[in-house]
Amino acid sequence: MESKQGEEKRFKGIAASPGIAHARVFLLAQKELTIPKFKVSSDQKPREVRRFEEALLETRKQIQAIRDEIKESLGEEEARIFDAHLLVLEDRALIDESIHEMEETGENIETALWEVGHRYIAAFGQIEDEYFRERAADIRDVLRRILSNLTGQKLDQLESLPDGAILVARDLVPSDSASIDKSNLRGIVIDAGGKTSHAVIVARSMNLPAVVGMGDFSQRINHNDIILVDGYEGTVILNPSEDTLFKYGKLKSERRDIEKLMIEHAQEASVTLDGHPVKLMGNIEGPDEAEKALEFGADGIGLFRTEYLFLNVRRLPTEDQQFQAYKQVAETMDDKPVIIRTLDLGGDKVLSAANMPLIKEANPFLGYRAVRFCLEHEHLFRAQLRAVLRASVYGDIRIMYPMISGAGELRKCNHFLDSCKEELRKEGIAFNEEIKSGSMIEIPSAAIAADTLVKDSDFFSVGTNDLIQYLIAVDRLNDRVAHLYEPTHPAVIRVLDTIIRAAKMGKIGVSICGEVAGDPVMVPLLIGLGINSLSMSPTLLPNVKYVVQNMELSEARDLAQMAISENDGSKILENLLEFYTSRTAKLY
């Protein structure tokens, strides 16, 4: 293969799946469906409803067939992506609203469905949590397929990729992913998306490098261009030179050896060279992921995002359904701690699934969610707390409240917990009387006044994603200001120091469960500041553990002192990178 067709150009995106690939571009030119718009008379409306019902049935058949194919090729875990799609087809709110829209406007069902569907997509897209924003793609994909069946327009297919292709697209929805010729695919590059997008799930399942968040990259290249994809650093190189290819060929081999070495040592203790233990925990979204956390050497589960249970069901889970999920994780982890975060969602699909009115908010980042939602919907909060308490006899389960803004909210949450304990005692249902409950520190008010939360908290867990975003007023998904999202900003370092000092004064533990916890460059600084537990995506555990095992606590404390006294975030990062390089140099 000829590798040089023009000047070498480099593009930067988000590293989504590790690996290096070099091949020709297969450019997916996703065409937009043409939505016909016309008036329908009263006597034509029953016909429109029948067409809608037939399209829903046909779509269900297609999605079920895709699910079966994915289960066969990639496994049940990846196939579950399409369970959410099947549930969209059963969502009476979406279906009934579309029919109502048609009847009210007198326009055809395609137009009505398009209007209602995009209102749902917009609402999901406003949710702060990246995972749930990505679920807007589920609705968009299903909507596109229904409209295809209504209009007779065919969707793009990817069954026959040329040998050794790197797929480049504006976006990649699950049904696109299912039709990919996986035998010939070498990598994925996507303009849109984040680290929880379906393209990433597919890439990781297939062990392929992927870079997402590339902006308008698909519009700046041509079909059959030659590119190199670096899924470690989030870099894509157009027309790589011979020198670049040699460098990356060597890097690819080194990376594979390093990853193999780190995984081999993943089950060893996470202890610094001078004997300081650091707990490394896993973040999970469903009970089945606990096994993977153990495979990568997790000391426990530092964050169980229970929203997963509420999202992927037609109706909100009952107390018993939640109990079974929490029990499964506790038993899988044996005596290792499992921190269950109470529901951190509100204002969208979950509400409609609960037969509550859809709430549209001008600023959902500061809106009606998490404990604010739970404290106003006592039946949901009580059911979850009771389920957690019941499961607590099967392992070291702990409770964590998200988005706590002050001591008043925390006391209210603990009041509900105490009330549920009393209910279970009267009912003769066993639970761990000494169960621990903690506060998630992710709002500046909670961070600054952390000393007021210590009395009613058994532990703190710092959600750095939101804390940094709120603290320096940067929307990390806004391309115009994303470069200002700086974990090493002096204000961030000082606020972390404030939280840790408050925890020490109150003699409680403090962990971090945001993205920085899984960044091996940041880890020595966090440990030096006094963090004794880090929680991250399970696949990141081996790398972080290696860094911990190859440093001393005294070195980490020196880095922390440097960071606290430094007023330039870029210099702090420079020092951290230098330290990380010194610890990992022997691997290369």
NORCORZI-V40749 format. One record per pair of residues at least 12 apart in sequence whose ideal C-beta (glycine too) atoms are under 10 Angstrom apart, sorted by the first residue. I is the first residue (numbers start at 0). J is the second residue. Records with the same first field share a line. If there is no record, write none. Layout:
I->J, J
//
This chain:
0->21, 22, 23, 163, 225
1->23, 225
2->21, 225, 227, 238, 239, 240, 241, 243, 244
3->225, 238, 239, 240, 241, 243, 244
4->221, 223, 224, 225, 237, 238
5->224, 225, 237, 238
6->237, 238, 240
7->227, 236, 237, 238, 239, 240, 242, 243
8->219, 220, 226, 235, 236, 237, 238, 239
9->227, 229, 234, 235, 236, 237, 239, 243
10->188, 210, 213, 214, 215, 216, 219, 220, 226, 233, 234, 235, 236, 237
11->210, 212, 213, 214, 216, 229, 232, 233, 234, 235
12->188, 189, 190, 192, 209, 210, 211, 212, 213, 214, 216, 228, 229, 230, 232, 233, 234, 235
13->189, 192, 193, 194, 196, 199, 209, 210, 211, 212, 213, 230, 233, 481
14->194, 208, 209, 210, 211, 212, 229, 230, 231, 232, 233, 234
15->187, 188, 189, 192, 193, 194, 195, 196, 198, 199, 200, 202, 203, 208, 209, 210, 211, 212, 230, 233
16->186, 187, 194, 198, 199, 200, 201, 202, 203, 204, 205, 206, 207, 208, 209, 210, 211, 228, 230, 231, 538
17->202, 203, 206, 207, 208, 209, 229, 230, 231, 232, 254, 255, 258, 538, 542
18->185, 186, 202, 203, 205, 206, 207, 208, 209, 228, 229, 230, 231, 251, 254, 255, 258
19->185, 186, 208, 227, 228, 229, 230, 231, 232, 234, 247, 248, 250, 251, 252, 254, 255
20->163, 164, 165, 184, 185, 186, 187, 188, 207, 208, 209, 226, 227, 228, 229, 230, 247, 251
21->163, 165, 185, 186, 208, 225, 226, 227, 228, 229, 236, 239, 243, 244, 247, 248, 251
22->161, 162, 163, 164, 165, 166, 183, 184, 185, 186, 225, 226, 227, 228
23->161, 162, 163, 164, 165, 185, 222, 223, 224, 225, 226
24->164, 165, 166, 167, 186, 188, 217, 220, 221, 222, 223, 224, 225, 226, 235, 237
25->157, 159, 160, 161, 163, 164, 165, 166, 167, 168, 179, 180, 183, 184, 185, 222, 223
26->164, 165, 166, 167, 168, 169, 188, 217, 218, 220, 221, 222, 223, 224
27->155, 156, 157, 160, 166, 167, 168, 169, 170, 171, 175, 179, 189, 217, 222
28->155, 168, 169, 217, 222
29->143, 154, 155, 168, 169, 170, 171, 172, 175, 217
30->152, 153, 154, 155
31->143, 152
32->109, 113, 142, 143, 144, 146, 147, 149, 150, 152, 153, 154
33->109, 146, 150, 152
34->107, 109, 110, 112, 113, 114, 146, 149, 150, 152
35->106, 107, 109, 110, 146, 149, 150, 152
36->106, 107, 109, 110, 111, 113
37->105, 106, 107, 109, 110
38->104, 105, 106, 107, 110
39->101, 102, 104, 105, 106, 107, 108, 110, 111
40->105
41->102, 105
43->105, 107
44->98, 101, 102, 105, 107, 108
46->108
47->98, 101, 102, 106, 107, 108, 109, 111, 149
48->94, 97, 98, 101, 102, 108
49->108
50->107, 108, 109, 148, 149
51->94, 97, 98, 101, 107, 108, 109, 111, 112, 145, 148, 149
52->94, 98, 108
53->148, 149
54->88, 108, 109, 112, 144, 145, 146, 147, 148, 149, 150
55->88, 89, 94, 112, 141, 145, 148, 149
56->88, 148
57->144, 145, 147, 148, 149
58->84, 85, 87, 88, 141, 142, 143, 144, 145, 146, 147, 148, 149, 174
59->84, 85, 88, 89, 141, 144, 145
60->148
61->84, 144, 145, 147, 148, 154, 174, 177
62->81, 82, 84, 85, 87, 88, 140, 141, 144, 173, 174, 177
63->81, 84, 85, 88
64->81, 177
65->78, 80, 81, 84, 144, 173, 174, 176, 177, 178
66->78, 79, 80, 81, 82, 84, 85, 173, 177
67->81, 177
68->81, 177, 178
69->81, 173, 176, 177, 201, 204
72->177, 179, 181, 204, 205
73->176, 177, 181, 200, 201, 204, 205
74->204
75->287
76->200, 204, 285, 287, 288, 291
77->173, 176, 177, 197, 200, 201, 203, 204, 205
78->177
79->200, 285, 287, 311
80->136, 137, 140, 173, 174, 176, 177, 197, 200, 201, 204, 311
81->137, 140, 141, 173, 174, 176, 177, 197
82->137, 311, 312
83->134, 136, 137, 138, 140, 141, 173, 310, 311, 312
84->137, 138, 140, 141, 144, 172, 173, 174
85->141, 313
86->137, 141, 310, 311, 312, 313, 314, 348, 352
87->116, 119, 134, 137, 138, 139, 140, 141, 142, 144, 145, 313, 348
88->141, 144, 145
89->313
90->119, 138, 141, 313, 348, 351, 352
91->313, 351, 352, 354
92->115, 119, 348, 350, 351, 352, 354, 357
93->112, 115, 116, 118, 119, 138, 141, 142, 145, 348, 351
94->112, 115
95->115
96->111, 112, 114, 115, 116, 118, 119, 351, 357
97->109, 110, 111, 112, 113, 114, 115, 116, 142, 145
98->111, 112, 115
99->111, 115
100->112, 113, 114, 115, 118
101->114, 115
107->149
108->145, 146, 149
109->145, 146, 149, 150
112->142, 145, 146, 149
113->142, 143, 145, 146, 149
115->142
116->138, 139, 141, 142, 143, 145, 146
117->135, 138, 139, 142
118->357, 359
119->135, 138, 139, 142, 347, 348, 351, 357
120->134, 135, 136, 137, 138, 139, 142
121->135, 347, 359
122->135, 138, 346, 347, 348, 350, 351, 357, 358, 359, 360, 363
123->135, 136, 137, 138, 139, 347, 348
124->136, 138, 139, 347, 363, 476
125->346, 347, 359, 360, 361, 362, 363, 364, 366
126->306, 343, 344, 345, 346, 347, 348, 349, 360, 363, 364, 366, 368
127->343, 344, 346, 362, 363, 364, 365, 366, 368, 369, 402, 464, 465, 468, 474, 476
128->195, 304, 306, 343, 344, 368, 369, 401, 464, 465
129->192, 193, 194, 195, 196, 464, 475, 476, 514
130->193, 194, 195, 196, 284, 304, 306, 307, 310, 344
131->195, 304, 306, 307, 310, 343, 344, 347, 348, 349
132->192, 193, 195, 196, 476
133->191, 192, 193, 194, 195, 196, 197, 198, 199, 200
134->195, 197, 306, 310, 311, 347, 348
135->347, 348
136->170, 171, 172, 173, 191, 192, 195, 196, 197, 198
137->172, 173, 197, 310, 311, 348
138->348
139->170, 172, 173
140->154, 170, 171, 172, 173, 174, 175, 176, 197
141->172, 173, 174
143->172, 174, 175
144->172, 174
147->174
154->172, 174, 175, 178
155->168, 174, 175, 178
156->174, 175, 178, 179, 180
157->171, 174, 175, 176, 177, 178, 179, 180, 181, 184
158->178, 179, 180
159->178, 180, 183
160->179, 180, 181, 182, 183, 184, 185
161->180, 183, 222, 223
162->180, 182, 183, 184, 185
163->183, 184, 185, 186
164->179, 180, 183, 184, 185, 186, 223
165->184, 185, 186, 187, 188, 207, 208, 209, 210, 224, 225, 226, 227, 228, 235
166->179, 180, 183, 184, 185, 186, 187, 188, 189, 198, 201, 202, 207, 209
167->186, 187, 188, 189, 190, 210, 213, 216, 217, 220, 221, 222, 224, 226, 228, 235
168->187, 188, 189, 190, 191, 192, 198, 213, 216, 217
169->189, 190, 191, 192, 213, 215, 216, 217, 218
170->189, 190, 191, 192, 196, 197, 198, 211, 217
171->187, 188, 189, 190, 191, 192, 196, 197, 198, 199, 201, 202, 209, 211
172->196, 197, 198
173->196, 197, 198, 200, 201
174->197
175->197, 198, 201
176->196, 197, 198, 200, 201, 202, 204, 205
177->197, 201
179->201, 205
181->201, 204, 205, 207
184->201, 202, 205, 207
185->205, 207, 208, 228
186->202, 205, 207, 208, 209, 210, 226, 227, 228, 229, 230, 235
187->199, 201, 202, 205, 207, 208, 209, 210, 211, 228, 230
188->208, 209, 210, 211, 213, 216, 217, 220, 226, 228, 230, 235
189->202, 209, 210, 211, 212, 213, 216, 217
190->211, 212, 213, 214, 215, 216, 217, 218, 219
191->211, 212, 213, 214, 217
192->209, 210, 211, 212, 213
193->211, 212, 475, 476
194->209, 211, 212, 514, 536
195->211, 284, 536
196->209, 211, 212
198->210, 211
199->211, 230
202->230
203->230, 538
207->228, 230
208->227, 228, 229, 230, 231, 235, 251
209->228, 230, 233
210->226, 228, 229, 230, 231, 232, 233, 234, 235
211->230, 233
212->233, 476, 478, 481
213->233, 235
214->478
216->235, 237
219->237
220->235, 237, 238
221->237
224->237, 238
225->237, 238, 239, 244
226->238, 239
227->239, 240, 243, 244, 246, 247, 248
228->247
229->247, 250, 251, 254
230->254
231->250, 251, 254, 258
232->250
234->247
249->587
250->587
253->586, 587
254->586, 587
256->586, 587
257->541, 542, 545, 583, 586, 587
258->538, 541, 542
259->541
260->541, 545, 586
261->295, 296, 540, 541, 542, 543, 544, 545, 546, 548, 586
262->294, 295, 296, 538, 540, 541, 542
263->541
264->296, 541, 544, 545, 548
265->279, 293, 294, 295, 296, 297, 537, 540, 541, 542, 544, 545
266->293, 294, 295, 296, 541, 544
267->296, 541, 544, 545, 548
268->296, 298, 544, 547, 548
269->296, 297, 298, 532, 533, 540, 543, 544, 545, 546, 547, 548
270->544, 547, 548, 552
271->523, 526, 546, 547, 548, 549, 550, 551, 552, 553, 554, 555
272->547, 548, 549, 550, 551, 552, 553, 554
273->550, 551, 552, 553, 554, 555
274->551, 552
275->526, 531, 547, 550, 551, 552, 553, 555
276->298, 531, 532, 547, 552
277->298, 510, 522, 525, 526, 530, 531, 532, 533, 543, 544, 546, 547, 548, 550, 552, 555
278->297, 298, 299, 301, 335, 336, 508, 510, 530, 531, 532, 533, 534
279->292, 295, 296, 297, 298, 299, 301, 516, 517, 522, 532, 533, 534, 535, 537, 539, 540, 541, 543, 544, 547
280->292, 297, 298, 299, 300, 301, 302, 332, 335, 336, 337, 338, 460, 510, 511, 512, 516, 532, 533, 534, 535, 537, 540
281->293, 294, 295, 296, 297, 298, 299, 300, 301, 302, 303, 332, 335, 337, 512, 517, 534, 535, 536, 537, 538, 539, 540
282->297, 300, 301, 302, 303, 304, 338, 340, 512, 513, 514, 516, 517, 534, 535, 536, 537, 539
283->297, 300, 301, 302, 303, 304, 307, 328, 337, 534, 536, 537
284->302, 303, 304, 305, 306, 307, 308, 310, 311
285->303, 304, 305, 307, 308, 311, 324, 327, 328
286->300, 303, 307, 308, 323, 324, 325, 326, 327, 328, 329, 330, 331
287->324, 327, 328, 331
288->300, 303, 304, 307, 328, 331, 536, 537
289->303, 327, 328, 329, 330, 331, 332, 335, 337, 537
290->328, 331, 332, 537
291->536, 537, 538, 540
292->328, 331, 332, 335, 337, 534, 535, 536, 537, 538, 540
293->331, 332, 333, 335, 537
294->537, 538, 540
295->535, 536, 537, 538, 539, 540, 541, 542, 544
296->537, 540, 541, 543, 544
297->332, 335, 534, 535, 537, 540, 544
298->332, 335, 336, 532, 533, 534, 540, 544
299->332, 333, 334, 335, 336, 337, 338, 394, 395, 397, 532, 534
300->328, 329, 331, 332, 335, 336, 337, 338, 339, 394, 395, 396, 397, 534, 537
301->336, 337, 338, 340, 397, 399, 460, 510, 511, 512, 516, 532, 533, 534, 535
302->337, 338, 339, 340, 399, 401, 439, 460, 462, 510, 512, 513, 516, 534, 535
303->324, 325, 328, 329, 337, 338, 339, 340, 387, 396, 397, 399, 534
304->339, 340, 342, 343, 344, 401, 512
305->321, 324, 325, 339, 340, 341, 342, 343, 344, 383, 386, 387, 401
306->340, 341, 342, 343, 344, 345, 349, 369, 401
307->324
308->320, 321, 324, 325, 342, 383, 386
309->321, 342, 343, 344, 348, 349, 352, 353, 379, 383
310->344, 347, 348, 349, 352
312->349, 352
313->352
314->352, 353, 354
315->342, 349, 350, 352, 353, 354, 355, 378, 379, 382, 383
316->379, 382, 383, 386
317->382, 386
318->378, 381, 382, 383, 384, 385, 386, 387, 389
319->382, 385, 386, 389
320->382, 386
321->339, 342, 382, 383, 384, 385, 386, 387, 389, 390
322->382, 383, 385, 386, 387, 388, 389, 390, 393
323->386, 389, 390
324->339, 386, 390
325->337, 339, 383, 386, 387, 388, 389, 390, 391, 393, 394, 396
326->386, 387, 389, 390, 391, 392, 393, 394, 396
327->390, 393
328->390, 393, 394, 396
329->387, 390, 391, 392, 393, 394, 395, 396
330->390, 393, 394
331->393, 394
332->393, 394, 395, 396
333->393, 394, 395
334->394, 395
335->394, 395
336->394, 395, 396, 397, 435, 458, 510, 532
337->387, 390, 391, 393, 394, 395, 396, 397
338->395, 396, 397, 398, 399, 435, 436, 437, 439, 458, 460, 510, 512, 532, 534
339->383, 384, 386, 387, 390, 391, 396, 397, 398, 399
340->369, 397, 398, 399, 400, 401, 437, 439, 460, 462, 512
341->369, 370, 372, 373, 379, 380, 383, 384, 387, 398, 399, 400, 401, 402, 412, 415, 416, 436, 439
342->368, 369, 370, 372, 373, 376, 379, 380, 382, 383, 401
343->368, 369, 370, 372, 373, 399, 400, 401, 402, 439, 441, 462, 465
344->368, 369, 372, 373, 401
345->358, 360, 363, 366, 367, 368, 369, 370, 371, 372, 373, 375, 376, 402
346->358, 359, 360, 363, 366, 367, 368, 371, 372
347->359, 360, 363, 368
349->368, 372, 379
350->367, 372, 376
353->376, 378, 379
355->376
358->372
364->465, 468, 469, 474
365->442, 469
368->401, 402
369->400, 401, 402, 403, 404, 408, 439, 441, 442
370->400, 401, 402, 403, 404, 408, 409, 411, 412, 415, 438, 439
371->401, 402, 404, 408
372->402
373->400, 401, 402, 411, 412, 415
374->400, 408, 411, 412, 414, 415
377->415, 418
380->411, 412, 415, 416, 419
381->415, 416, 418, 419, 422
382->419
383->398, 415, 419
384->398, 412, 415, 416, 417, 418, 419, 420, 422, 423, 436
385->416, 418, 419, 420, 422, 423, 426, 428, 430
386->419
387->416, 419, 430, 431, 434, 436
388->416, 419, 420, 422, 423, 428, 429, 430, 431, 432, 434
389->419, 423, 428, 429, 430, 431
390->430, 431, 434
391->429, 430, 431, 432, 433, 434, 435
392->428, 429, 430, 431, 434
393->431
394->431
395->431, 434, 435
396->430, 431, 434, 435
397->431, 434, 435, 436, 437, 457, 458, 460
398->412, 413, 416, 434, 435, 436, 437, 457
399->435, 436, 437, 438, 439, 456, 457, 458, 459, 460, 462, 510, 512
400->412, 413, 415, 416, 436, 437, 438, 439, 456, 460
401->438, 439, 440, 441, 442, 460, 462, 465
402->438, 439, 440, 441, 442, 445, 462, 465
403->437, 438, 439, 440, 441, 442, 444, 445, 452, 455, 456, 459
404->441, 442, 443, 444, 445, 448, 452
405->442, 444, 445, 448, 451, 452
406->438, 445, 448, 450, 451, 452, 453, 454, 455, 456
407->451
408->438, 442, 445, 452
409->436, 437, 438, 445, 451, 452, 454, 455, 456
410->452, 454, 455
412->436, 438, 455
413->436, 438, 455, 456
416->434, 436
417->436
420->432, 434
433->457
434->457
435->456, 457, 458, 507, 508
436->455, 456, 457, 458
437->452, 455, 456, 457, 458, 459, 460, 507, 508, 509, 510
438->452, 453, 455, 456, 457, 458, 459, 460, 461, 507
439->456, 458, 459, 460, 461, 462, 465, 466, 512, 513
440->452, 456, 459, 460, 461, 462, 463, 465, 466, 494, 495, 497, 498, 501, 502, 509, 511
441->460, 461, 462, 463, 464, 465, 466, 467, 468, 469, 470, 512, 513
442->462, 465, 466, 469, 470
443->465, 466, 469, 470, 471, 490, 494
444->469
445->459, 461, 462, 466, 498
446->459, 461, 466, 469, 470, 491, 493, 494, 495, 497, 498, 501
447->470, 494, 497, 498, 501
448->497, 501
449->461, 494, 497, 498, 499, 500, 501, 502, 504, 505, 509
450->497, 498, 500, 501, 502, 504, 505
451->501
452->498, 501, 502, 505, 507
453->501, 502, 503, 504, 505, 506, 507
454->505, 507
455->505
456->501, 502, 505, 507, 508, 509
457->505, 507, 508
458->502, 505, 507, 508, 509, 510, 531, 532
459->498, 499, 501, 502, 505, 507, 508, 509, 510, 511, 530
460->508, 509, 510, 511, 512, 513, 516, 532, 534
461->494, 495, 498, 499, 502, 509, 510, 511, 512, 513, 515, 516, 525, 530, 534
462->511, 512, 513, 514, 516
463->486, 491, 494, 495, 511, 512, 513, 514, 515, 516, 518, 521, 525
464->484, 486, 512, 513, 514, 515
465->513
466->486, 491, 494, 495, 498, 511, 513, 515
467->484, 485, 486, 487, 488, 490, 491, 494, 495, 513, 514, 515
468->484, 513
470->488, 490, 491, 493, 494
471->483, 484, 485, 486, 488, 490, 491, 568
473->485, 488
475->514
485->568, 569, 571, 572
486->513, 514, 515, 518, 520, 521, 524, 525, 568, 571, 572, 575
487->515, 520, 521, 524, 562, 565, 567, 568, 569, 570, 571, 572, 573, 574, 575
488->567, 568, 569, 571, 572
489->562, 563, 564, 565, 566, 567, 568, 570, 571
490->568
491->515, 562, 568, 571
492->524, 528, 559, 561, 562, 563, 564, 565, 568, 571
493->562, 563
495->509, 511, 515, 524, 525, 528, 529, 530, 559, 562, 563
496->528, 529, 559, 562, 563
498->511, 528, 529, 530
499->511, 525, 528, 529, 530, 531, 559
500->528, 529
502->529, 530, 531
503->529
508->530, 531, 532
509->528, 529, 530, 531, 532
510->525, 530, 531, 532, 533, 534
511->525, 528, 530, 531, 532, 533, 534, 535
512->532, 533, 534, 535
513->533, 534, 535
514->535, 536, 539
515->530, 533, 535
516->530, 532, 533, 534, 535, 536, 539, 543
517->533, 534, 535, 536, 537, 538, 539, 540, 542, 543
518->533, 535, 539, 542, 543, 546, 575, 579
519->535, 539, 541, 542, 543, 544, 545, 546, 547, 575, 579, 582, 583
520->546, 572, 575, 576, 577, 578, 579, 580, 582, 583
521->533, 543, 546, 571, 572, 575, 579
522->535, 542, 543, 544, 546, 547, 550, 555, 575, 579
523->546, 547, 549, 550, 551, 552, 554, 555, 556, 557, 558, 559, 575, 578, 579, 582
524->555, 556, 558, 559, 561, 562, 563, 571, 572, 574, 575, 578
525->555, 558, 559
526->546, 547, 550, 552, 554, 555, 556, 558, 559
527->550, 552, 553, 554, 555, 556, 557, 558, 559, 560, 561, 562, 563
528->555, 556, 558, 559, 560, 562, 563
529->555, 556, 559
530->555, 559
533->547
542->583
545->582, 583, 586
546->578, 579, 582, 583
547->582
548->582
549->581, 582, 583, 585, 586
550->578, 579, 581, 582
554->578, 581, 582
555->578
557->574, 578
558->571, 574, 575, 577, 578
561->574, 575, 578
562->574, 575
//
